[in-house]
Amino acid sequence: MTSRVTLVSPAMSPSLRQARFYDGDPVDDIGAARARAAAGTLPAAVRTVVSPSTRCAQTAAALGLDGLEAPELAGLDVGRWRGRTLDEVGAAEPEAVTRWLSDPGWAGHGGEPVQRLCERIGRWLDVMSDTDGRTLAVVEPEVVRATVVHALALPATAFWRLDVTPLTATELTGRHRRWNLRLGGPLTGPDASATN
């Protein structure tokens, strides 16, 4: 039995554009247009799941996907930093940002530590390894990072070394909790150049 998991990152939103900690904003017009242009380019799947966020739900809808909301695939809870830009937090709490970026077990912002996110997503991926067929998952960028960390047995300190750009697909193929990774590529459709 081979399991395939295709992770799709959300289309561009104001928070992604501004390097602001996600606060529930929708995808922007350009992001929505690019997602609509890419509709139909993803492989057929047995199941489709979506992170419980506005931008992931809107991205899935624009791609023409009807997915179930998966609470276990929620993005990283950054506590009191939600809605603030990284620059704002860095200016107000420089030591805290340094610690957050270097210590995966730290959660001084009052949210979830990166290590816990990686463990939570790892449990989900372990279940997927015993599930036949393809799963499409429209998920937050940090969920993609955590999935790759777990799939490749990387240390959690590698989490911030993985860049996930909007509206890209990252594919995993595996069985028995052993995964192969196909690095993310942009989702493009026939009209993608019209939205540039």
Residue pairs with C-beta under 8 A, 6 or more apart in sequence:
1 130
1 132
1 175
2 132
2 173
2 174
2 175
3 128
3 129
3 130
3 131
3 132
3 133
3 135
3 173
3 174
3 175
4 43
4 133
4 134
4 135
4 171
4 172
4 173
5 125
5 128
5 134
5 135
5 137
5 147
5 171
5 172
5 173
6 42
6 43
6 45
6 134
6 135
6 136
6 137
6 169
6 170
6 171
6 172
7 137
7 139
7 143
7 144
7 147
7 169
7 170
7 171
7 172
7 184
8 42
8 59
8 60
8 63
8 136
8 137
8 138
8 139
8 167
8 168
8 169
8 187
9 139
9 140
9 141
9 144
9 164
9 165
9 166
9 167
9 168
9 170
9 184
10 16
10 27
10 31
10 51
10 53
10 55
10 56
10 58
10 59
10 138
10 139
10 140
10 141
10 166
10 167
11 27
11 28
11 31
11 32
11 34
11 35
11 55
11 58
11 59
11 62
11 166
11 167
12 27
12 28
12 30
12 31
12 34
12 166
12 167
13 22
13 25
13 26
13 27
13 28
13 31
13 55
13 166
14 20
14 25
14 28
15 21
15 22
15 23
15 25
15 55
16 55
16 141
16 166
17 28
18 85
19 85
19 86
19 87
20 83
20 84
20 85
20 86
21 78
21 81
21 82
21 83
21 84
21 85
21 86
21 89
22 53
22 55
22 75
22 82
22 140
23 82
23 83
24 53
24 54
25 54
25 55
26 54
26 55
26 58
27 35
27 55
27 58
27 59
27 62
30 195
31 59
31 166
31 167
32 58
32 62
33 195
34 167
34 187
34 192
34 195
35 58
35 59
35 62
35 63
35 167
35 187
36 62
36 63
36 189
37 188
37 189
37 190
37 191
37 192
37 194
37 195
38 63
38 167
38 187
38 188
38 189
38 192
39 62
39 63
39 64
39 189
40 64
40 189
41 187
41 188
41 189
42 63
42 65
42 136
42 169
42 187
43 134
43 136
44 134
45 133
45 134
45 135
45 136
46 132
46 133
46 134
46 135
47 68
47 131
47 133
47 135
47 136
48 60
48 65
48 66
48 67
48 68
48 135
48 136
48 137
48 138
49 67
49 68
49 69
49 70
49 73
49 135
49 136
49 137
49 138
49 139
50 56
50 57
50 60
50 65
50 67
50 68
50 69
50 70
50 73
50 137
50 138
50 139
51 69
51 70
51 73
51 74
51 75
51 137
51 138
51 139
51 140
51 143
52 69
52 70
52 71
52 73
52 74
53 74
53 75
53 140
56 138
56 139
56 140
57 69
57 138
59 138
59 167
60 66
60 67
60 138
63 138
63 187
65 136
65 138
67 136
67 137
67 138
70 124
70 137
72 120
72 121
72 123
72 124
73 121
73 124
73 137
73 139
73 140
73 143
74 140
74 143
75 139
75 140
75 141
75 142
75 143
76 111
76 112
76 114
76 117
76 140
76 142
77 111
77 112
78 109
78 111
78 112
79 107
79 109
79 110
79 111
79 112
80 109
80 110
80 111
81 89
81 109
81 111
82 111
86 97
89 96
89 97
90 97
96 108
96 109
99 106
99 108
100 106
100 108
100 109
100 114
101 160
102 157
104 113
104 114
104 115
104 118
104 156
104 157
104 159
105 113
105 114
105 115
105 156
106 113
107 113
107 116
114 146
114 156
114 159
114 160
115 156
117 142
117 143
117 146
118 146
118 149
118 150
118 156
118 159
120 146
121 143
121 146
121 147
121 150
122 146
122 149
122 150
125 147
125 150
125 151
125 172
125 179
126 177
128 135
129 174
129 175
129 176
129 177
129 178
129 179
130 176
137 143
139 147
141 164
141 166
142 159
142 164
144 162
144 164
144 170
144 184
145 159
145 160
145 162
145 164
146 159
147 170
147 172
148 154
148 162
148 170
148 181
149 155
149 156
149 158
149 159
149 162
151 172
151 174
151 179
151 181
152 179
152 181
164 170
164 184
165 184
165 186
167 186
167 187
168 184
168 185
168 186
168 187
169 184
169 185
169 187
170 181
170 182
170 183
170 184
171 181
171 182
172 179
172 180
172 181
172 182
173 179
173 180
173 182
174 180
